[in-house]
Amino acid sequence: MIKNYLKIAWRNVLKSKLFSSINVFGLSVGMTCCMLLLLYILSEVAFDKHHRNAGDLYLLRSENVQANGEKMDNPRAPSLYAQAVKSEFPEVVEVTRLWQNFLEDKTLLKIEEAGKTVRSFYETKGTHVDPAFFDMFSYEFTEGDPHTALKDPHSIVLSEEVAAKLFGNGPFLNKNIRVGGRTGNNEVFRVTGVYKDESRRSHIDARYFLSLQAGWVGDYLRESKQDFTNNNMFYTYLQLKPGTSAEKFGQKLPSFIDKYARADLKLAGFEKKLHLLAVPDIHLFNVIDKIVTPTTSTTYLYILGCIALFTLLIACINFMNLATARSAKRAAEVGMRKVMGAGKAGLVGQFLGESMVLTFLALIIAVLAVALCLPFFNQLADKTLYISDLLRPEIILAFIALALITGLLAGSYPAFFLSLFNPLDVIKGKFVNSVSATALRRGLVVFQFVISIGLVVGTIVIQRQIKFMREQPLGFNKDQQIVIAFRSEDSRKVYTALRNELLQNSQISAAAGTSYYPGILNPSDMKVYLPGQSAATDNTVKTNWVAPEFIETMGFIPLAGRMFSKEFPSDTNMKMVVNEATLRKFGVPLEKAVGQKLFFDDRFGGNVPVPIEIIGVVKDFHFADMHQVIEPYAFFLQSNTYFNYLIAHVNTNEVTTVLPFVESKWKELVPDEPFSFSFVNEDFQRNYAADARTGRIVNSFTIISILISCLGLFGLAAFAAQQRIKEIGVRKVLGASVTSIVALLSGDFIKLILVSIVIATPLTWYLMDKWLEDFAYRIDIKWWMFLVAGIMSIVIALLTVSTQAIKAAITNPVKSLKSE
């Protein structure tokens, strides 16, 4: 029976080549999109689930509540929390801290081998952890023992990629690396382990690991005063005993705060609440935008999931529409089968069988298309998915399930609709397409174009927002600014000499040193308060330590007072230049800003209030991306030349022509270190990489969804023209023009598109307004965006339908009417 159904199904597929081709192509494209997005979503939700202790691993995060009621989520804690939690709670099996070097974005690594030239490399994503880290987190070591790899403070554990980059061929154990900057204090470290890269499935995307007792952070832990309130720099991970309820454990944390941190918190003037965050949930916990690495929004995944579902639905709708539209042609077959004794179940089985044949044919094509398109999709989505991901059992089962669901969904209505025909009416020729079938087809076309129009509007809004962020004035000059980074003590010592050499070039008009610059992470801040008030009323102000020429070099706009200058060397003594946001925060008018003092408590000097005087004010500028509101910011004059960066302003649009000169001067002064540079505008734009990725994906799948919708519209138009061929012949005999006939056949479809526009407008406006809420600075959704999307949809629909309409209109009426 099944074999007979499949044989008949295959014959029907071959018999109706046009409609079968439209269905198979549409379904295969829809399934390809769905599979690619499914692979992406599965890779995102699978983060950190591979750890053998995944179900018992938690991050200790805090919610800081200021005296004014402001709340701030913080994924980090002071250093003392880890050991205190382990000592206090028997449910805690193990703890580890993790510290990222926020002081330097790159580290200088040197390979010094006897009889060989010193080789130097810059490396990113170095991470300091406690020795217990590899007992808690599962890393696949190819060399070394993970349980003992970091017992020695002068040990280093490398990823395979970094090990190969530094040494070439293995084995790598016991080789030495000199680690520069604040990461390793220019000391020698021994390789004690090599592991396979975990960046695809772990939120801890580290390229190498060092002990927490090494480098600047090791000195800090040994030499600085520690408490339970300040210097929240450490990610603290807990491993609970199997079966421990995280909810019940969390109920004990307030008493822990009372015992260990209450005194320090009272002195600091704010509250702290502790929470547990399951490690497998970290990657999708976008309440905090960065936990070791940037987190991902679940909303973003829902958007991708909806796009995948809608793309597949559009393809299924095409199938259903074409099948029901062609029902009159199948009516005689159904009538004869019923007269011969075929039951409803048998007919349903036959039509579902046809649907399954088409669907699994589309599945085969889709799998091949996924394998072919995966490299392009990786580039589009900024992911690293592999062909081998398709061969995982759960993925294969998911694809088969997808094909079954698609086949059932696409074939269900045609199967049940056709099986209900009255055989006597059919044989007598009384069968016509029912009103319900016609209404369903129209409803499905409307649904298709509601999705397509919504995606077009979404594309316009996303692209406009990205354009707005890229072109919005930032309050400083981001263009033609070269950034030269200092990664070691030796390079910092040449700051003055390098600056003087660069200024000898007529194409470089200014150069200045700084600790940080707009567009990159600035972890430095301080809490200050007005005279006559206490530390309980303080507010956080971002701080940056700069050279006298920095404000001018960056093009910040002065509003009041004066900027730093070599003529006022005493400005290093607690003087600052602030932005407008600082004045707003403390309620200080611009005209009274100069000379205003703010105080901070010197924690290392017995909490004595120290005054800081405002000497100048600059116009607000974006030191972070436009997802964030401009906050208080203060510049301080550096008393020495110990800078992280030198910014050089080039007075030519051809910035790259200056780079060889800059590099030559660097090599003269720091011959043992590679030359590293970037541009301020490019560094700032990297903050919008996730938004740009969203835009690229939505753009691509919008085009595909419109293509599939038009494919179905083409099939329906072809069928409509075929059904009305005799009517068209009569109209032509009576004098109807080609234009009027085209308008007649196109009119019904245009009405459906207009209905789609009416429905899509409020829905899309609501959804895109929600998306824009993530931006502190955003565009307004304009009426013309919907008008553009509507006109585009009408034009595309007209072009699609008119091809069949014109073909029908120019057909010789004699041929159309000869059978009459």
Order of alpha helices (4+ residues) and beta strands (2+ residues): alpha-alpha-beta-beta-alpha-beta-beta-beta-beta-alpha-beta-beta-alpha-beta-alpha-beta-beta-alpha-beta-alpha-alpha-alpha-beta-alpha-alpha-alpha-alpha-alpha-alpha-beta-alpha-alpha-beta-beta-beta-alpha-beta-beta-alpha-beta-beta-beta-beta-alpha-beta-alpha-alpha-alpha-alpha-alpha-alpha
